[in-house]
């Protein structure tokens, strides 16, 4: 069941979640980018109804 919220509320929730990362861990984060997308587009081979709540991708 999807959760309905405004863009502003979502941005605020995302910001609060990032602030909840313990400071000791945040101090070790370097060169990390966080992107918030409106919609996830499934990759080739993924089920078209794939729903993600988060995704980690490491650059090579």
C-alpha positions in Angstrom: 0.0 0.0 0.0 1.6 3.3 -1.1 2.1 6.1 1.4 0.8 9.5 0.3 2.8 12.6 1.3 3.7 15.9 -0.2 7.1 16.4 -1.9 8.0 18.8 0.9 7.1 16.2 3.6 9.2 13.6 1.8 12.2 15.8 1.5 11.9 16.6 5.2 11.7 12.9 6.1 14.7 12.1 3.9 16.7 14.9 5.6 15.7 13.7 9.0 16.7 10.2 8.2 20.2 11.3 7.1 20.5 13.3 10.3 19.8 10.2 12.3 22.9 8.5 11.0 25.2 8.5 14.1 27.8 11.3 14.0 30.7 8.8 14.3 29.6 7.1 11.0 28.8 10.4 9.3 32.3 11.5 10.0 33.6 8.6 8.0 31.4 9.3 5.0 33.4 10.9 2.3 32.5 11.5 -1.3 28.9 10.2 -0.8 26.0 11.5 -2.8 22.4 10.9 -1.9 19.9 11.2 -4.7 16.1 11.1 -4.2 14.2 10.2 -7.3 10.5 10.5 -7.9 10.2 7.1 -9.4 12.4 4.0 -9.9 12.7 2.8 -13.4 13.4 -1.0 -13.4 16.5 -2.1 -15.1 16.4 -4.5 -18.1 15.6 -8.0 -16.7 13.8 -6.7 -13.6 10.1 -7.2 -13.1 8.4 -4.0 -14.4 6.5 -3.7 -11.0 9.7 -3.6 -8.9 9.3 -1.2 -6.0 12.4 0.0 -4.2 12.6 1.8 -0.8 16.4 2.2 -1.2 19.3 1.3 -3.4 23.0 1.4 -2.9 25.3 1.5 -5.9 29.1 1.5 -5.6 30.9 3.2 -8.4 33.8 1.3 -9.9 
